[in-house]
Amino acid sequence: MGKRRGNGEGSIHQRGDGRWCALVDLGVIDGKRRRKYIYGDTRKDVAEKLKVVLRDQQLGLVTVHDNQTLTQFLTAWLEQSVKPTTKPSTHLSYRDMLTRHVQPVLGQIHLTKLTPQHMQSLLATLQQKQLSARSVQYVRAILHHALDQALKWGYVPRNVVALVDAPRVERHQIEPLTEAQAQALLKAVEGHRLEALYRIALGLGLRRGEVLALRWADIDVGASTLRIATGKTAASARKLPLPDTLRTALQTHLERQHEERAERGAAWKDLGLVFPSEVGTPISGRNLFRHFKRLLTHAGLPQTVRFHDLRHSCATFLIAQGVHPRVVMEILGHSQISITMNTYGHVLPETQQDAVQKLDAVLRRRDTKPDPPNDDGVEARAKAGEADQGEKADRDAGLQDADAPME
């Protein structure tokens, strides 16, 4: 009698359609006996696949979720892992990118069948659709995060996204506003309900998300401070001083908001936002984008200017005024000073040139002090007196040297 095959060793047989099949017993999982089927055109092909499965089984890498598609996994991941642990905006952003760019291409592929080639093909497809390199990189980062979780849960033996290089993102050449352009922008928005928003963004360098998330509880008019509670990093949370112009703009804005609230009555949603919509609800980034583009047209500025360029303009103006990069870093909420230096290093040579010119002017004034009056008699007496004083100093020094102990 032949030796009986042990539990989990697998079996190979030929099907009625001529294909070969192997069956691996995974044991009892969640109260049910689970089996894994392997198919191939030849016995040798199936035997090789079986060796891999048995090896992975010993390493604890075999999953019973073979039939789960990428879309099914991503849907569960967003609800179970992302939504409870991140901000609503992050969850919505992840869901939007996956729904629009990933699921139409790879959504029906089984999670365990994903390969690096699938991921490379996805990135190439997105680039062919003229999606920006930054957006493609963002899609890859989301998928990397998702499959890391799948790896931890034992759904996949490896993270195939980690085996695919991220697309190179060219550093955007910042184009800050000139002083004249900044003045034109503020002039164009003067009197508008969002005037204070643009003044804050330009005057303190706030990010779009930061300025839209501002609440009146973050403003201390008495202490003339503004607090950023949350942001991209821990360094983003910061307290900033409010100069007189911005404090006045906020006070005027608050009065206008009281009038809007009274006009809307019950329709007003009081969320405590500094810059809400006309009914008190949050302003979406898309709506702010549209208004900003109209404002650029009204101000006679190029449409290539981005809202984020207001932040760059703030930093550039500060550095041009001689403010230390460390202070600029703290105002902007950068996590490292290297970010500030790398982003705005092009401004520093001009500031350095101005600094050395000022120092040169100071030294030049010292070198060109007027000489004393050229009076021969006075000059001769002065030289004689200097000689007498020199001889006396030499004698005194000699006596002191004679009395000093040897070292």
Secondary structure as a PSIPRED ss2 file (coil, helix, strand):
# PSIPRED VFORMAT (PSIPRED V4.0)

   1 M C   1.000  0.000  0.000
   2 G C   1.000  0.000  0.000
   3 K C   1.000  0.000  0.000
   4 R C   1.000  0.000  0.000
   5 R C   1.000  0.000  0.000
   6 G C   1.000  0.000  0.000
   7 N C   1.000  0.000  0.000
   8 G C   1.000  0.000  0.000
   9 E C   1.000  0.000  0.000
  10 G C   1.000  0.000  0.000
  11 S E   0.000  0.000  1.000
  12 I E   0.000  0.000  1.000
  13 H E   0.000  0.000  1.000
  14 Q E   0.000  0.000  1.000
  15 R C   1.000  0.000  0.000
  16 G C   1.000  0.000  0.000
  17 D C   1.000  0.000  0.000
  18 G C   1.000  0.000  0.000
  19 R C   1.000  0.000  0.000
  20 W E   0.000  0.000  1.000
  21 C E   0.000  0.000  1.000
  22 A E   0.000  0.000  1.000
  23 L E   0.000  0.000  1.000
  24 V E   0.000  0.000  1.000
  25 D E   0.000  0.000  1.000
  26 L E   0.000  0.000  1.000
  27 G E   0.000  0.000  1.000
  28 V E   0.000  0.000  1.000
  29 I E   0.000  0.000  1.000
  30 D C   1.000  0.000  0.000
  31 G C   1.000  0.000  0.000
  32 K E   0.000  0.000  1.000
  33 R E   0.000  0.000  1.000
  34 R E   0.000  0.000  1.000
  35 R E   0.000  0.000  1.000
  36 K E   0.000  0.000  1.000
  37 Y E   0.000  0.000  1.000
  38 I E   0.000  0.000  1.000
  39 Y E   0.000  0.000  1.000
  40 G E   0.000  0.000  1.000
  41 D C   1.000  0.000  0.000
  42 T C   1.000  0.000  0.000
  43 R H   0.000  1.000  0.000
  44 K H   0.000  1.000  0.000
  45 D H   0.000  1.000  0.000
  46 V H   0.000  1.000  0.000
  47 A H   0.000  1.000  0.000
  48 E H   0.000  1.000  0.000
  49 K H   0.000  1.000  0.000
  50 L H   0.000  1.000  0.000
  51 K H   0.000  1.000  0.000
  52 V H   0.000  1.000  0.000
  53 V H   0.000  1.000  0.000
  54 L H   0.000  1.000  0.000
  55 R H   0.000  1.000  0.000
  56 D H   0.000  1.000  0.000
  57 Q H   0.000  1.000  0.000
  58 Q H   0.000  1.000  0.000
  59 L C   1.000  0.000  0.000
  60 G C   1.000  0.000  0.000
  61 L C   1.000  0.000  0.000
  62 V C   1.000  0.000  0.000
  63 T C   1.000  0.000  0.000
  64 V C   1.000  0.000  0.000
  65 H C   1.000  0.000  0.000
  66 D C   1.000  0.000  0.000
  67 N C   1.000  0.000  0.000
  68 Q C   1.000  0.000  0.000
  69 T E   0.000  0.000  1.000
  70 L H   0.000  1.000  0.000
  71 T H   0.000  1.000  0.000
  72 Q H   0.000  1.000  0.000
  73 F H   0.000  1.000  0.000
  74 L H   0.000  1.000  0.000
  75 T H   0.000  1.000  0.000
  76 A H   0.000  1.000  0.000
  77 W H   0.000  1.000  0.000
  78 L H   0.000  1.000  0.000
  79 E H   0.000  1.000  0.000
  80 Q H   0.000  1.000  0.000
  81 S H   0.000  1.000  0.000
  82 V H   0.000  1.000  0.000
  83 K C   1.000  0.000  0.000
  84 P C   1.000  0.000  0.000
  85 T C   1.000  0.000  0.000
  86 T C   1.000  0.000  0.000
  87 K C   1.000  0.000  0.000
  88 P H   0.000  1.000  0.000
  89 S H   0.000  1.000  0.000
  90 T H   0.000  1.000  0.000
  91 H H   0.000  1.000  0.000
  92 L H   0.000  1.000  0.000
  93 S H   0.000  1.000  0.000
  94 Y H   0.000  1.000  0.000
  95 R H   0.000  1.000  0.000
  96 D H   0.000  1.000  0.000
  97 M H   0.000  1.000  0.000
  98 L H   0.000  1.000  0.000
  99 T H   0.000  1.000  0.000
 100 R H   0.000  1.000  0.000
 101 H H   0.000  1.000  0.000
 102 V H   0.000  1.000  0.000
 103 Q H   0.000  1.000  0.000
 104 P H   0.000  1.000  0.000
 105 V H   0.000  1.000  0.000
 106 L H   0.000  1.000  0.000
 107 G C   1.000  0.000  0.000
 108 Q C   1.000  0.000  0.000
 109 I C   1.000  0.000  0.000
 110 H E   0.000  0.000  1.000
 111 L H   0.000  1.000  0.000
 112 T H   0.000  1.000  0.000
 113 K H   0.000  1.000  0.000
 114 L C   1.000  0.000  0.000
 115 T C   1.000  0.000  0.000
 116 P H   0.000  1.000  0.000
 117 Q H   0.000  1.000  0.000
 118 H H   0.000  1.000  0.000
 119 M H   0.000  1.000  0.000
 120 Q H   0.000  1.000  0.000
 121 S H   0.000  1.000  0.000
 122 L H   0.000  1.000  0.000
 123 L H   0.000  1.000  0.000
 124 A H   0.000  1.000  0.000
 125 T H   0.000  1.000  0.000
 126 L H   0.000  1.000  0.000
 127 Q H   0.000  1.000  0.000
 128 Q H   0.000  1.000  0.000
 129 K C   1.000  0.000  0.000
 130 Q C   1.000  0.000  0.000
 131 L C   1.000  0.000  0.000
 132 S C   1.000  0.000  0.000
 133 A H   0.000  1.000  0.000
 134 R H   0.000  1.000  0.000
 135 S H   0.000  1.000  0.000
 136 V H   0.000  1.000  0.000
 137 Q H   0.000  1.000  0.000
 138 Y H   0.000  1.000  0.000
 139 V H   0.000  1.000  0.000
 140 R H   0.000  1.000  0.000
 141 A H   0.000  1.000  0.000
 142 I H   0.000  1.000  0.000
 143 L H   0.000  1.000  0.000
 144 H H   0.000  1.000  0.000
 145 H H   0.000  1.000  0.000
 146 A H   0.000  1.000  0.000
 147 L H   0.000  1.000  0.000
 148 D H   0.000  1.000  0.000
 149 Q H   0.000  1.000  0.000
 150 A H   0.000  1.000  0.000
 151 L H   0.000  1.000  0.000
 152 K H   0.000  1.000  0.000
 153 W C   1.000  0.000  0.000
 154 G C   1.000  0.000  0.000
 155 Y C   1.000  0.000  0.000
 156 V C   1.000  0.000  0.000
 157 P C   1.000  0.000  0.000
 158 R C   1.000  0.000  0.000
 159 N C   1.000  0.000  0.000
 160 V H   0.000  1.000  0.000
 161 V H   0.000  1.000  0.000
 162 A H   0.000  1.000  0.000
 163 L H   0.000  1.000  0.000
 164 V C   1.000  0.000  0.000
 165 D C   1.000  0.000  0.000
 166 A C   1.000  0.000  0.000
 167 P C   1.000  0.000  0.000
 168 R C   1.000  0.000  0.000
 169 V C   1.000  0.000  0.000
 170 E C   1.000  0.000  0.000
 171 R C   1.000  0.000  0.000
 172 H C   1.000  0.000  0.000
 173 Q C   1.000  0.000  0.000
 174 I C   1.000  0.000  0.000
 175 E C   1.000  0.000  0.000
 176 P C   1.000  0.000  0.000
 177 L C   1.000  0.000  0.000
 178 T C   1.000  0.000  0.000
 179 E H   0.000  1.000  0.000
 180 A H   0.000  1.000  0.000
 181 Q H   0.000  1.000  0.000
 182 A H   0.000  1.000  0.000
 183 Q H   0.000  1.000  0.000
 184 A H   0.000  1.000  0.000
 185 L H   0.000  1.000  0.000
 186 L H   0.000  1.000  0.000
 187 K H   0.000  1.000  0.000
 188 A H   0.000  1.000  0.000
 189 V H   0.000  1.000  0.000
 190 E C   1.000  0.000  0.000
 191 G C   1.000  0.000  0.000
 192 H C   1.000  0.000  0.000
 193 R C   1.000  0.000  0.000
 194 L C   1.000  0.000  0.000
 195 E H   0.000  1.000  0.000
 196 A H   0.000  1.000  0.000
 197 L H   0.000  1.000  0.000
 198 Y H   0.000  1.000  0.000
 199 R H   0.000  1.000  0.000
 200 I H   0.000  1.000  0.000
 201 A H   0.000  1.000  0.000
 202 L H   0.000  1.000  0.000
 203 G H   0.000  1.000  0.000
 204 L H   0.000  1.000  0.000
 205 G C   1.000  0.000  0.000
 206 L C   1.000  0.000  0.000
 207 R C   1.000  0.000  0.000
 208 R H   0.000  1.000  0.000
 209 G H   0.000  1.000  0.000
 210 E H   0.000  1.000  0.000
 211 V H   0.000  1.000  0.000
 212 L H   0.000  1.000  0.000
 213 A H   0.000  1.000  0.000
 214 L C   1.000  0.000  0.000
 215 R E   0.000  0.000  1.000
 216 W H   0.000  1.000  0.000
 217 A H   0.000  1.000  0.000
 218 D H   0.000  1.000  0.000
 219 I E   0.000  0.000  1.000
 220 D E   0.000  0.000  1.000
 221 V C   1.000  0.000  0.000
 222 G C   1.000  0.000  0.000
 223 A C   1.000  0.000  0.000
 224 S C   1.000  0.000  0.000
 225 T E   0.000  0.000  1.000
 226 L E   0.000  0.000  1.000
 227 R E   0.000  0.000  1.000
 228 I E   0.000  0.000  1.000
 229 A C   1.000  0.000  0.000
 230 T C   1.000  0.000  0.000
 231 G C   1.000  0.000  0.000
 232 K C   1.000  0.000  0.000
 233 T C   1.000  0.000  0.000
 234 A H   0.000  1.000  0.000
 235 A H   0.000  1.000  0.000
 236 S H   0.000  1.000  0.000
 237 A C   1.000  0.000  0.000
 238 R E   0.000  0.000  1.000
 239 K E   0.000  0.000  1.000
 240 L E   0.000  0.000  1.000
 241 P E   0.000  0.000  1.000
 242 L C   1.000  0.000  0.000
 243 P C   1.000  0.000  0.000
 244 D H   0.000  1.000  0.000
 245 T H   0.000  1.000  0.000
 246 L H   0.000  1.000  0.000
 247 R H   0.000  1.000  0.000
 248 T H   0.000  1.000  0.000
 249 A H   0.000  1.000  0.000
 250 L H   0.000  1.000  0.000
 251 Q H   0.000  1.000  0.000
 252 T H   0.000  1.000  0.000
 253 H H   0.000  1.000  0.000
 254 L H   0.000  1.000  0.000
 255 E H   0.000  1.000  0.000
 256 R H   0.000  1.000  0.000
 257 Q H   0.000  1.000  0.000
 258 H H   0.000  1.000  0.000
 259 E H   0.000  1.000  0.000
 260 E H   0.000  1.000  0.000
 261 R H   0.000  1.000  0.000
 262 A H   0.000  1.000  0.000
 263 E H   0.000  1.000  0.000
 264 R H   0.000  1.000  0.000
 265 G H   0.000  1.000  0.000
 266 A H   0.000  1.000  0.000
 267 A H   0.000  1.000  0.000
 268 W C   1.000  0.000  0.000
 269 K C   1.000  0.000  0.000
 270 D C   1.000  0.000  0.000
 271 L C   1.000  0.000  0.000
 272 G C   1.000  0.000  0.000
 273 L E   0.000  0.000  1.000
 274 V C   1.000  0.000  0.000
 275 F C   1.000  0.000  0.000
 276 P E   0.000  0.000  1.000
 277 S C   1.000  0.000  0.000
 278 E C   1.000  0.000  0.000
 279 V C   1.000  0.000  0.000
 280 G C   1.000  0.000  0.000
 281 T C   1.000  0.000  0.000
 282 P E   0.000  0.000  1.000
 283 I C   1.000  0.000  0.000
 284 S C   1.000  0.000  0.000
 285 G H   0.000  1.000  0.000
 286 R H   0.000  1.000  0.000
 287 N H   0.000  1.000  0.000
 288 L H   0.000  1.000  0.000
 289 F H   0.000  1.000  0.000
 290 R H   0.000  1.000  0.000
 291 H H   0.000  1.000  0.000
 292 F H   0.000  1.000  0.000
 293 K H   0.000  1.000  0.000
 294 R H   0.000  1.000  0.000
 295 L H   0.000  1.000  0.000
 296 L H   0.000  1.000  0.000
 297 T H   0.000  1.000  0.000
 298 H H   0.000  1.000  0.000
 299 A H   0.000  1.000  0.000
 300 G C   1.000  0.000  0.000
 301 L C   1.000  0.000  0.000
 302 P C   1.000  0.000  0.000
 303 Q C   1.000  0.000  0.000
 304 T C   1.000  0.000  0.000
 305 V C   1.000  0.000  0.000
 306 R C   1.000  0.000  0.000
 307 F C   1.000  0.000  0.000
 308 H H   0.000  1.000  0.000
 309 D H   0.000  1.000  0.000
 310 L H   0.000  1.000  0.000
 311 R H   0.000  1.000  0.000
 312 H H   0.000  1.000  0.000
 313 S H   0.000  1.000  0.000
 314 C H   0.000  1.000  0.000
 315 A H   0.000  1.000  0.000
 316 T H   0.000  1.000  0.000
 317 F H   0.000  1.000  0.000
 318 L H   0.000  1.000  0.000
 319 I H   0.000  1.000  0.000
 320 A H   0.000  1.000  0.000
 321 Q C   1.000  0.000  0.000
 322 G C   1.000  0.000  0.000
 323 V C   1.000  0.000  0.000
 324 H C   1.000  0.000  0.000
 325 P H   0.000  1.000  0.000
 326 R H   0.000  1.000  0.000
 327 V H   0.000  1.000  0.000
 328 V H   0.000  1.000  0.000
 329 M H   0.000  1.000  0.000
 330 E H   0.000  1.000  0.000
 331 I H   0.000  1.000  0.000
 332 L H   0.000  1.000  0.000
 333 G C   1.000  0.000  0.000
 334 H C   1.000  0.000  0.000
 335 S C   1.000  0.000  0.000
 336 Q C   1.000  0.000  0.000
 337 I H   0.000  1.000  0.000
 338 S H   0.000  1.000  0.000
 339 I H   0.000  1.000  0.000
 340 T H   0.000  1.000  0.000
 341 M H   0.000  1.000  0.000
 342 N H   0.000  1.000  0.000
 343 T H   0.000  1.000  0.000
 344 Y H   0.000  1.000  0.000
 345 G H   0.000  1.000  0.000
 346 H H   0.000  1.000  0.000
 347 V H   0.000  1.000  0.000
 348 L H   0.000  1.000  0.000
 349 P H   0.000  1.000  0.000
 350 E H   0.000  1.000  0.000
 351 T H   0.000  1.000  0.000
 352 Q H   0.000  1.000  0.000
 353 Q H   0.000  1.000  0.000
 354 D H   0.000  1.000  0.000
 355 A H   0.000  1.000  0.000
 356 V H   0.000  1.000  0.000
 357 Q H   0.000  1.000  0.000
 358 K H   0.000  1.000  0.000
 359 L H   0.000  1.000  0.000
 360 D H   0.000  1.000  0.000
 361 A H   0.000  1.000  0.000
 362 V H   0.000  1.000  0.000
 363 L H   0.000  1.000  0.000
 364 R H   0.000  1.000  0.000
 365 R H   0.000  1.000  0.000
 366 R H   0.000  1.000  0.000
 367 D H   0.000  1.000  0.000
 368 T C   1.000  0.000  0.000
 369 K C   1.000  0.000  0.000
 370 P C   1.000  0.000  0.000
 371 D C   1.000  0.000  0.000
 372 P C   1.000  0.000  0.000
 373 P C   1.000  0.000  0.000
 374 N C   1.000  0.000  0.000
 375 D C   1.000  0.000  0.000
 376 D H   0.000  1.000  0.000
 377 G H   0.000  1.000  0.000
 378 V H   0.000  1.000  0.000
 379 E H   0.000  1.000  0.000
 380 A H   0.000  1.000  0.000
 381 R H   0.000  1.000  0.000
 382 A H   0.000  1.000  0.000
 383 K H   0.000  1.000  0.000
 384 A H   0.000  1.000  0.000
 385 G H   0.000  1.000  0.000
 386 E H   0.000  1.000  0.000
 387 A H   0.000  1.000  0.000
 388 D H   0.000  1.000  0.000
 389 Q H   0.000  1.000  0.000
 390 G H   0.000  1.000  0.000
 391 E H   0.000  1.000  0.000
 392 K H   0.000  1.000  0.000
 393 A H   0.000  1.000  0.000
 394 D H   0.000  1.000  0.000
 395 R H   0.000  1.000  0.000
 396 D H   0.000  1.000  0.000
 397 A H   0.000  1.000  0.000
 398 G H   0.000  1.000  0.000
 399 L H   0.000  1.000  0.000
 400 Q H   0.000  1.000  0.000
 401 D H   0.000  1.000  0.000
 402 A H   0.000  1.000  0.000
 403 D H   0.000  1.000  0.000
 404 A C   1.000  0.000  0.000
 405 P C   1.000  0.000  0.000
 406 M C   1.000  0.000  0.000
 407 E C   1.000  0.000  0.000
